[in-house]
């Protein structure tokens, strides 16, 4: 078996799995060959195994778990894409899910439980020891995408009057502590955090030294209801490794760590990209029906806005009939404006998401984008005018398309930043709705400017 894993390379140079390896895994699953399957996946990191499972057919994923039995690493579940994880949890017996929840860290256990039906949650939680169940139930009560859902409930807290020796002995002798941690939190009798002590400082201090003498009192704390995106932003701003989480009574209830924040950053960036494309929370693992439903709404909106652009064109049908060249050239003006607007919009939406764009600098950036659009408009107007004159031998047509290009490129720059700002002010997610509105504005303005100028100057 060892020869097999050595002969079959795991990943290609671009990071994707070797097709031969995936086919070997699929073959061993289909044949229910536990020995061969174990030999292929036993040394895989849970992240690699999660990636591998996402490449399998839906029926093969559960077969893999069943074939491996107790050898299946339960830590794979939180690493899976949400649709894949939900499909597996749905098929797994509640006893098996409860066993997984018992073995996982509290934040990962919440991640598994939060999307289940309330009845399934209750059944699974009933199979978990009381103390762990109480902590999970408390976390599930917090708002979705909040620090309370993100945090790890297990945290090391010690009083300030303890010595370093007492603290070390406590960490050695207590069983229900986090498996991995980098900081200890110092609390008062009411469990209010007073400061933190890095584990490295504990290990380098003498045993008689009091904890309060080595405590960092400059402590950044996270409110349990704070949005996870805001928490991630503060981690980046203040270069945090971990941060204590407090409830409404300012008591320590958990800790958020950097590895949690990495996942949040990835999720939020992926979410913004999907929303800009109008595909919501779509995943490669989604079914055909779910994917179709995700895309249908915004395609319908796009169709309606396209009809609006067509109506504008219909106003100038007589003008187009008299000069066929207009029909050939008008998509260029609209598409260039659309691309310019999308460039500005992408930067603006991301800047709004990271709070880099706001009331303080909005005016300056709006002016900047308008000027950038104007400059780009002049550049492409000169190029397109020259091409038009050579192509159709009409100087006036070249001047018309140049003027329309300059105007539409400037409007595209303005629309690309003003529309996201307006949507954000109206409390509408700019990532969801900006694309449709920006495209509509640039199409309508592009067609209207080009055909309107042509009607005035050429016909």
C-alpha positions as CSV (number, residue, x, y, z in Angstrom):
1,X,0.0,0.0,0.0
2,X,2.9,2.4,0.8
3,X,4.2,1.8,-2.8
4,X,0.8,2.9,-4.1
5,X,0.8,6.2,-2.3
6,X,4.4,6.9,-3.3
7,X,3.7,6.1,-7.0
8,X,0.5,8.2,-7.2
9,X,1.4,11.9,-6.8
10,X,-1.2,13.8,-4.7
11,X,-1.3,17.2,-6.4
12,X,-0.2,18.8,-9.6
13,X,2.0,21.9,-9.8
14,X,-1.0,24.2,-9.9
15,X,-2.2,22.7,-6.6
16,X,-5.1,20.7,-8.0
17,X,-5.4,16.9,-7.3
18,X,-3.8,14.5,-9.8
19,X,-6.7,12.9,-11.8
20,X,-5.0,9.5,-11.3
21,X,-5.2,9.9,-7.5
22,X,-8.8,11.0,-7.5
23,X,-9.7,8.0,-9.8
24,X,-7.9,5.6,-7.5
25,X,-9.9,7.0,-4.5
26,X,-13.2,6.7,-6.4
27,X,-12.3,3.1,-7.5
28,X,-11.6,2.1,-3.9
29,X,-14.8,3.7,-2.7
30,X,-16.9,2.0,-5.4
31,X,-15.3,-1.4,-4.6
32,X,-15.7,-0.8,-0.8
33,X,-12.0,-1.7,-0.4
34,X,-11.3,-0.2,3.0
35,X,-7.6,-1.3,3.0
36,X,-6.9,0.4,-0.3
37,X,-8.9,3.5,0.6
38,X,-7.2,3.8,4.0
39,X,-3.8,3.6,2.3
40,X,-4.7,6.4,-0.1
41,X,-6.2,8.9,2.4
42,X,-4.7,8.0,5.8
43,X,-1.9,10.6,5.6
44,X,-4.1,13.4,4.2
45,X,-4.5,16.6,6.2
46,X,-8.2,17.3,7.0
47,X,-8.1,20.2,4.6
48,X,-6.8,18.0,1.7
49,X,-9.4,15.3,2.5
50,X,-12.1,18.0,2.5
51,X,-10.9,19.2,-1.0
52,X,-10.9,15.6,-2.2
53,X,-14.4,14.8,-0.9
54,X,-15.7,17.9,-2.7
55,X,-14.4,16.4,-6.0
56,X,-16.3,13.1,-5.4
57,X,-19.9,12.4,-6.5
58,X,-22.5,13.0,-3.8
59,X,-23.1,9.3,-3.3
60,X,-19.4,8.6,-3.0
61,X,-18.9,11.1,-0.1
62,X,-21.1,9.2,2.3
63,X,-19.6,5.9,1.0
64,X,-16.2,7.1,1.9
65,X,-17.2,7.9,5.5
66,X,-19.0,4.6,5.8
67,X,-16.0,2.6,4.4
68,X,-13.5,4.3,6.6
69,X,-15.7,4.0,9.7
70,X,-13.9,5.0,12.8
71,X,-10.8,5.9,10.8
72,X,-12.6,8.8,9.2
73,X,-11.2,12.1,10.6
74,X,-14.2,14.0,12.0
75,X,-12.2,17.3,11.8
76,X,-12.9,17.2,8.0
77,X,-16.5,18.3,8.4
78,X,-15.9,21.9,9.3
79,X,-13.4,22.2,6.4
80,X,-16.1,21.2,3.8
81,X,-18.0,23.7,1.7
82,X,-21.4,24.4,3.2
83,X,-23.6,22.5,0.6
84,X,-21.3,19.4,0.8
85,X,-21.3,19.5,4.6
86,X,-25.0,19.9,4.8
87,X,-25.6,17.0,2.5
88,X,-23.4,14.7,4.6
89,X,-24.9,15.9,7.9
90,X,-28.3,15.2,6.5
91,X,-27.3,11.6,5.6
92,X,-25.4,10.8,8.8
93,X,-27.2,9.4,11.8
94,X,-27.7,11.9,14.6
95,X,-25.6,9.6,16.9
96,X,-22.7,10.0,14.5
97,X,-23.1,13.7,14.2
98,X,-23.3,14.0,18.1
99,X,-20.1,12.0,18.3
100,X,-18.4,14.4,15.9
101,X,-19.7,17.5,17.8
102,X,-18.3,16.1,21.1
103,X,-14.8,15.8,19.5
104,X,-14.7,19.2,17.8
105,X,-13.8,22.5,19.3
106,X,-16.8,24.5,20.4
107,X,-16.6,27.0,17.5
108,X,-16.4,24.2,14.9
109,X,-19.2,22.3,16.6
110,X,-21.4,25.4,16.3
111,X,-20.5,25.6,12.7
112,X,-21.8,22.1,12.2
113,X,-25.0,22.6,14.1
114,X,-26.1,26.1,13.1
115,X,-27.7,25.2,9.8
116,X,-29.6,22.2,11.0
117,X,-33.4,22.1,11.7
118,X,-34.3,23.0,15.3
119,X,-35.6,19.4,15.9
120,X,-32.3,17.9,14.7
121,X,-30.3,20.3,16.8
122,X,-32.2,19.4,19.9
123,X,-31.8,15.7,19.2
124,X,-28.1,15.9,18.7
125,X,-27.5,18.3,21.7
126,X,-29.4,15.8,23.9
127,X,-26.7,13.3,23.2
128,X,-23.9,15.6,24.4
129,X,-22.7,16.0,28.1
130,X,-24.5,18.8,30.0
131,X,-21.6,21.2,30.3
132,X,-20.7,21.1,26.6
133,X,-24.3,21.2,25.6
134,X,-25.0,24.4,27.7
135,X,-22.0,26.1,26.0
136,X,-23.2,25.1,22.5
137,X,-26.8,26.2,23.2
138,X,-25.6,29.5,24.4
139,X,-23.5,30.1,21.3
140,X,-26.4,29.1,19.0
141,X,-28.6,31.8,20.7
142,X,-26.3,34.5,19.4
143,X,-27.1,36.2,16.0
144,X,-25.8,34.5,12.9
145,X,-22.4,35.8,11.6
146,X,-21.7,37.3,15.1
147,X,-18.7,36.9,17.3
148,X,-20.8,34.7,19.5
149,X,-21.1,32.1,16.7
150,X,-17.5,32.5,15.7
151,X,-15.8,32.3,19.1
152,X,-14.4,29.3,20.9
153,X,-16.2,28.9,24.3
154,X,-13.3,27.1,25.9
155,X,-10.9,29.8,27.3
156,X,-8.2,29.8,30.0
157,X,-9.0,32.5,32.6
158,X,-7.0,33.0,35.9
159,X,-7.2,35.5,38.7
160,X,-4.5,38.2,39.0
161,X,-3.3,37.0,42.5
162,X,-2.2,33.6,41.2
163,X,1.5,32.9,40.8
164,X,3.0,31.7,37.5
165,X,3.6,28.3,39.3
166,X,-0.1,28.0,40.2
167,X,-1.1,28.9,36.6
168,X,1.2,26.3,35.1
169,X,0.0,23.6,37.5
170,X,-3.6,24.5,36.7
171,X,-2.9,24.1,32.9
172,X,-1.3,20.8,33.5
173,X,-3.9,19.3,35.7
174,X,-7.2,20.6,34.2
175,X,-8.7,18.4,31.5
176,X,-11.3,20.7,29.9
177,X,-9.0,23.3,28.5
178,X,-8.5,24.2,24.8
179,X,-6.1,21.9,22.9
180,X,-4.3,24.9,21.4
181,X,-4.0,28.4,22.8
182,X,-1.5,31.3,22.8
183,X,-2.9,33.6,25.5
184,X,-4.3,33.4,29.0
185,X,-6.9,36.0,30.2
186,X,-6.8,37.5,33.6
187,X,-10.2,38.1,35.2
188,X,-11.8,39.6,38.3
189,X,-14.2,37.6,40.6
190,X,-17.1,38.6,38.3
191,X,-15.2,37.2,35.3
192,X,-14.6,40.6,33.8
193,X,-11.4,40.5,31.7
194,X,-8.6,42.6,33.2
195,X,-5.9,41.8,30.7
196,X,-4.0,39.0,29.0
197,X,-0.7,37.2,29.3
198,X,1.0,35.5,26.4
199,X,1.9,31.9,26.9
200,X,5.5,32.6,26.1
201,X,5.7,35.1,28.9
202,X,4.3,32.5,31.3
203,X,6.9,30.0,30.3
204,X,9.8,32.5,30.7
205,X,8.7,33.8,34.2
206,X,9.8,32.4,37.5
207,X,7.2,30.3,39.4
208,X,6.7,32.7,42.3
209,X,6.0,35.7,40.0
210,X,2.4,37.0,40.4
211,X,0.3,37.0,37.2
212,X,-0.8,40.6,37.7
213,X,2.8,41.7,37.4
214,X,3.2,40.3,33.9
215,X,-0.3,41.1,32.6
216,X,-1.0,43.3,29.6
217,X,-3.8,45.5,30.6
218,X,-4.2,47.1,27.1
219,X,-6.8,44.6,26.0
220,X,-8.9,44.7,22.9
221,X,-12.2,43.0,23.6
222,X,-15.0,41.9,21.2
223,X,-18.7,42.2,22.0
224,X,-20.5,38.9,21.6
225,X,-23.0,40.4,19.2
226,X,-20.5,42.2,17.0
227,X,-20.6,41.2,13.3
228,X,-17.8,38.9,12.3
229,X,-16.8,41.1,9.4
230,X,-16.1,44.0,11.8
231,X,-14.2,41.6,14.1
232,X,-12.0,40.5,11.1
233,X,-11.4,44.1,10.2
234,X,-10.2,45.0,13.7
235,X,-7.9,41.9,13.8
236,X,-6.2,43.3,10.6
237,X,-6.1,46.8,11.9
238,X,-4.6,46.0,15.3
239,X,-2.5,42.9,14.3
240,X,-4.3,40.7,16.8
241,X,-3.6,37.0,17.3
242,X,-6.7,36.4,19.6
243,X,-9.3,38.5,21.4
244,X,-11.6,37.9,24.3
245,X,-15.3,38.0,23.8
246,X,-17.6,39.6,26.3
247,X,-21.4,39.4,26.8
248,X,-23.8,42.2,27.7
249,X,-22.6,42.1,31.3
250,X,-18.9,42.6,30.2
251,X,-18.1,39.0,31.3
252,X,-15.7,36.8,29.5
253,X,-17.6,34.2,27.5
254,X,-15.1,33.0,24.8
255,X,-12.2,33.9,22.6
256,X,-11.8,34.6,18.8
257,X,-8.5,33.4,17.3
258,X,-6.7,34.3,14.1
259,X,-7.5,31.0,12.4
260,X,-11.2,31.8,12.8
261,X,-10.6,35.2,11.2
262,X,-8.8,33.7,8.2
263,X,-12.0,31.7,7.4
264,X,-14.1,34.9,7.9
265,X,-12.0,36.9,5.5
266,X,-12.2,34.1,2.9
267,X,-15.9,33.8,3.3
268,X,-16.6,37.5,3.1
269,X,-14.4,38.0,0.0
270,X,-16.0,35.0,-1.7
271,X,-19.4,36.3,-0.8
272,X,-18.7,39.8,-2.3
273,X,-17.3,38.3,-5.5
274,X,-20.4,36.0,-5.9
275,X,-22.8,38.9,-5.2
276,X,-21.1,41.1,-7.7
277,X,-21.7,38.4,-10.3
278,X,-25.3,37.9,-9.1
279,X,-24.9,34.3,-8.0
280,X,-25.5,34.7,-4.2
281,X,-24.0,32.0,-2.1
282,X,-23.5,29.5,-5.0
283,X,-21.0,26.7,-4.7
284,X,-19.6,24.2,-7.2
285,X,-21.2,21.5,-5.1
286,X,-24.7,22.9,-5.6
287,X,-27.2,20.9,-7.6
288,X,-28.4,22.0,-11.0
289,X,-31.8,23.1,-9.6
290,X,-30.3,25.2,-6.8
291,X,-27.7,26.8,-9.2
292,X,-30.5,27.6,-11.7
293,X,-32.6,29.2,-8.9
294,X,-29.6,31.2,-7.6
295,X,-28.9,32.8,-11.0
296,X,-32.5,33.2,-12.3
297,X,-33.4,36.3,-10.3
298,X,-30.6,38.5,-11.4
299,X,-30.8,37.3,-14.9
300,X,-34.4,38.4,-15.0
301,X,-33.4,41.8,-13.6
302,X,-30.7,42.0,-16.3
303,X,-33.2,41.2,-19.0
304,X,-35.5,44.0,-17.8
305,X,-32.7,46.5,-17.8
306,X,-31.7,45.3,-21.3
307,X,-35.2,46.0,-22.4
308,X,-34.8,49.6,-21.1
309,X,-31.7,50.0,-23.2
310,X,-33.5,48.7,-26.2
311,X,-36.3,51.2,-25.7
312,X,-33.7,54.0,-25.8
313,X,-32.4,52.6,-29.1
314,X,-36.0,52.4,-30.5
315,X,-36.3,56.2,-30.1
316,X,-33.6,56.6,-32.8
317,X,-34.8,53.9,-35.2
318,X,-35.2,56.4,-38.0
319,X,-31.7,57.8,-37.4
320,X,-30.2,54.2,-37.5
321,X,-32.1,53.5,-40.8
322,X,-30.5,56.4,-42.5
323,X,-27.0,55.5,-41.4
324,X,-26.2,51.8,-40.9
325,X,-22.8,52.6,-39.5
326,X,-24.5,53.7,-36.3
327,X,-25.8,50.2,-35.6
328,X,-22.3,48.8,-36.1
329,X,-20.6,51.3,-33.8
330,X,-23.0,51.9,-31.0
331,X,-22.3,48.7,-29.0
332,X,-18.6,49.9,-28.7
333,X,-19.6,53.0,-26.8
334,X,-21.9,51.1,-24.4
335,X,-19.5,48.2,-23.8
336,X,-16.6,50.5,-23.1
337,X,-18.7,52.5,-20.6
338,X,-19.9,49.2,-19.0
339,X,-16.3,48.0,-18.6
340,X,-15.1,51.3,-17.1
341,X,-18.1,51.5,-14.8
342,X,-17.5,47.9,-13.6
343,X,-13.8,48.7,-12.8
344,X,-14.8,51.6,-10.7
345,X,-17.7,49.8,-9.1
346,X,-15.4,46.8,-8.1
347,X,-13.0,49.1,-6.3
348,X,-15.8,51.1,-4.7
349,X,-17.7,48.0,-3.4
350,X,-14.6,46.5,-1.9
351,X,-13.6,49.9,-0.3
352,X,-17.1,50.1,1.3
353,X,-16.8,46.6,2.6
354,X,-13.4,47.4,4.2
355,X,-14.7,50.8,5.4
356,X,-11.9,52.5,3.4
357,X,-14.6,54.6,1.6
358,X,-16.9,56.8,3.7
359,X,-18.2,60.2,4.3
360,X,-14.7,61.7,4.9
361,X,-13.2,60.8,1.6
362,X,-16.2,60.2,-0.6
363,X,-16.2,63.6,-2.4
364,X,-12.5,63.4,-3.2
365,X,-12.8,59.9,-4.6
366,X,-16.0,60.7,-6.6
367,X,-14.0,63.6,-8.3
368,X,-11.1,61.3,-8.8
369,X,-13.2,58.7,-10.6
370,X,-14.9,61.3,-12.8
371,X,-11.5,62.7,-13.8
372,X,-10.1,59.2,-14.5
373,X,-13.1,58.5,-16.6
374,X,-12.7,61.7,-18.5
375,X,-9.0,61.1,-19.2
376,X,-9.7,57.5,-20.3
377,X,-12.5,58.8,-22.4
378,X,-10.2,61.2,-24.3
379,X,-7.7,58.5,-24.9
380,X,-10.2,56.0,-26.3
381,X,-12.1,58.7,-28.1
382,X,-9.0,59.6,-30.2
383,X,-8.4,55.9,-31.0
384,X,-12.0,55.2,-31.9
385,X,-12.4,58.4,-33.9
386,X,-9.4,57.5,-36.0
387,X,-10.6,54.0,-36.6
388,X,-14.1,55.2,-37.6
389,X,-12.8,57.8,-40.0
390,X,-10.5,55.2,-41.7
391,X,-13.3,52.6,-41.7
392,X,-16.3,54.7,-42.9
393,X,-14.5,57.7,-44.4
394,X,-16.7,60.1,-42.4
395,X,-15.1,62.8,-40.3
396,X,-18.3,63.9,-38.6
397,X,-19.1,60.3,-37.6
398,X,-15.7,60.1,-36.0
399,X,-16.3,63.3,-34.1
400,X,-19.7,62.1,-32.9
401,X,-18.4,58.7,-31.5
402,X,-15.5,60.5,-29.9
403,X,-17.8,62.9,-28.1
404,X,-20.1,60.1,-27.0
405,X,-17.1,58.1,-25.8
406,X,-15.8,60.9,-23.6
407,X,-19.2,61.6,-22.1
408,X,-20.1,58.0,-21.4
409,X,-16.7,57.1,-19.9
410,X,-17.0,60.1,-17.5
411,X,-20.6,59.0,-16.5
412,X,-19.4,55.4,-16.1
413,X,-16.7,56.6,-13.6
414,X,-19.3,58.5,-11.7
415,X,-21.9,55.7,-11.8
416,X,-19.4,53.2,-10.7
417,X,-18.8,55.0,-7.4
418,X,-22.0,56.9,-6.8
419,X,-24.3,53.9,-7.2
420,X,-22.5,51.8,-4.5
421,X,-22.4,54.8,-2.2
422,X,-26.1,55.5,-2.7
423,X,-27.0,51.8,-2.1
424,X,-24.8,51.7,1.0
425,X,-26.5,54.9,2.3
426,X,-29.9,53.2,1.7
427,X,-28.7,50.2,3.7
428,X,-28.8,48.0,0.6
429,X,-25.7,45.7,0.1
430,X,-23.8,47.4,-2.8
431,X,-22.3,44.0,-3.8
432,X,-25.7,42.6,-4.6
433,X,-27.3,45.4,-6.6
434,X,-24.5,47.6,-8.0
435,X,-23.7,45.6,-11.1
436,X,-27.2,45.8,-12.6
437,X,-27.6,49.5,-12.0
438,X,-24.2,50.5,-13.3
439,X,-24.6,48.4,-16.4
440,X,-28.0,49.9,-17.0
441,X,-26.7,53.5,-16.6
442,X,-23.7,53.0,-18.9
443,X,-25.8,51.2,-21.6
444,X,-28.6,53.8,-21.6
445,X,-26.3,56.8,-21.4
446,X,-24.0,55.3,-24.1
447,X,-26.8,54.6,-26.6
448,X,-28.5,57.9,-25.9
449,X,-25.4,60.0,-26.2
450,X,-24.1,58.4,-29.4
451,X,-27.5,58.2,-31.2
452,X,-28.6,61.5,-29.9
453,X,-25.5,63.3,-31.1
454,X,-25.8,61.5,-34.4
455,X,-29.4,62.6,-34.8
456,X,-28.3,66.2,-34.2
457,X,-25.1,66.3,-36.3
458,X,-25.4,63.7,-39.1
459,X,-29.1,63.3,-40.0
